[in-house]
Structure formats: C-alpha cells, structure tokens
C-alpha cells in the first residue's frame, strides 16, 4: 500500500511541475498576445487618421522594416544587418551615429548631445539616450558596460 501512495505522491509532484511550466507558457503567450493586440490597435488608428492637407506622403505597410518614417511620425529603425546603409536611418539618428563615429571612442550621452549641438537639459539628454540605446540594440552602435556609446568596429 505504501508503494501506491509513493507513486501517487510522485505523480502529483510531476503534475504540479507540469502545471507550473504550462502556467508560465500561458503567461508568456498572453503577454505576447497583448503586445500584438496593442500594436494592431496602434496601426489601425494610425492608418485611419486622415493625412494633413498638402502632404503627399505614401503610407507604408506596417511590416516594412526600413528606416523611413512610418505614418504619423512613428519611425522604424532597421537592424544594421538588414539595412543597405546609414541613409535608411532617420536624420536625427544619422546625426547621432555620425557624432559618435566622429568622436572615435566612447562618449557619454551628455557629451554626444553637446557634440551634436543638441540641448543638454535632462529631458533632451534622456530622449537622446533612448535613441542611442535603440541604435545600440539594432547594431549601429556599441554600448559599453559603463553606459557610454562607441562606434561599432
């Protein structure tokens, strides 16, 4: 009889582990579903907005992974390996990339703002830091452990 109880307890532990694993998977899938739903809503709203009068900007499909501006001022920053060149980046990103490249070595965000002749107020620096992080995430720049930004080799 004890053997049967041990088998039941072992099976209960196995099922609890499996339930925990499936719960994590379900949470991950639900998170991704939420993200996709939000993206769909944003794209639907953006495409539904009328274009300002006098502008003949073609609307790009949301799945296009180019550096050109997307509808309503949203910009898509391509991964470096997917881009044909720096010209696919929006002008403000090109300026930041050129500023870091010209420096030749790592720079902190505030120094990049100064070199690019941008504002050095806290909000301006943080906005620039977000752009630099995006360039780093997509392989255009290298972020050092100290948090400065350097050209890629």
N, C-alpha and C positions, 0 to 999 in steps of 0.2 A: 504494500500500500504506500509506503514511503517513497518508493521509486516513482509511482504515479504522481504523487504530489510534487516531487522534484521536477519531473517532466513538465507538469502544468506551470510551475513557477518559472522554469526556463523559457517556456513558450510565451508566458506573459511578459517577461523581460524582452524577448525578441520582438514581440508585437509592439511594446511600448517604444522601443528604439525605432522600429519602422514607422510608427505613428509620428514620432518626433521628426524624423527625416522627411516624411511626407508633408508635415505641417510647415517645415522650413521651405520646402519646394513650393508649396502652395502660396506662402507669403511672398517668395521671390517672384512667382508668376503674377500674383495680384499686383505687386509693385510695378512690374513691367507693363501690365495691362493698364494701370492708372497712368503711367507715363505716356503710353501710346494714345490713350484717350485724350489726355491734355494736349498732346501735340496735334491730334486730329482737330480738336476744337479750335486751337490757335490758327491752324492753317485754314480751316473753314471760315473763321471770322475774317482773317486777313484777305482771303480771296473774295469774300463777299463785300468788302469795303470798296466804295467807288474810288476810282483814281482821281487825284486832283486835276482840275481842268488845266489844259495846256501842256500836259506831260504825256509823251508817247512812249512810256516805258513798257516793254513787253513783260508779261507776267511769266516767271519761270515756274516750272513744275517744282514742288517742294522736295522731290527726291534728287534734284540736281546737286551734285557736290562740287560746286565751283566757288570761287571766291567772289563772284559777282554779288551785288546786293540782291536780296530777296525782296518780295513785296513788303511794303510798309516799313522800309528802313532796316529790316532784320538782315543781318549779314551772315553768310555761311563761310567759315574759314576752312579751306580744304587741308587735308593732311599733306605734308610736304611730298611724300612719295606718290600722291595722287595728282599733284599739280604739275603743270608743264613749266611753271616758273613763278617768280615773285609777282609778276603782273596780275596773277589771279587773286591776289590779296587786295582788300580794300585799301584806299590811300593811307588811312591812319595807321593801319597795320604795317604797310610798306615803310612808312616813316619810322616807326618803332624798330622794325627789323634793320633798317639801314643805319639808324643811330647806334644800335648795339654792335652791328658789324663794323662800323667805322671806328668804334672805340677799341676794337681788337681784343678786349679782355672783359671779364665780368664787371657789370655795373649794377648798383642797387637801383631800385625803381625811381627814387627821387632824383638821382643823377641822370637817369635816362630822360626824365621829364625836363630837367634843366638843359640837357644837351639838345633835346628836340624842340626847345623853346616852348614847352607846354607849361601850364600852371603847376605850381608846387604846393597848392593848397591840399589839404587832406583828401577831399573828395576827388580831386583831379588825379592825385597820385594813386588812390585806390582803384579808380576806373582804369588807369593805365596799367596797374598791376594785374587786373583781371584780363586785359588784352594780352599782356606779356605771358601770363600763365596759359592762356589759350594757344598762343604761338608755341610755347614750350610743349604743351600737351600734344600738339599736332606736328612736332618735329622741326619747327622752323628755328627755334632757339633751344638752348640748354640751360636748365635751371640748376644752379649749384646747391649743395647742401646748406650753404649759408643764406640762401634765398635770393642771391643776385642772378643776373641773367647774362649769358655769354653766347657768342656765335657758335653754331654747330661746326664741327670740323669738316 
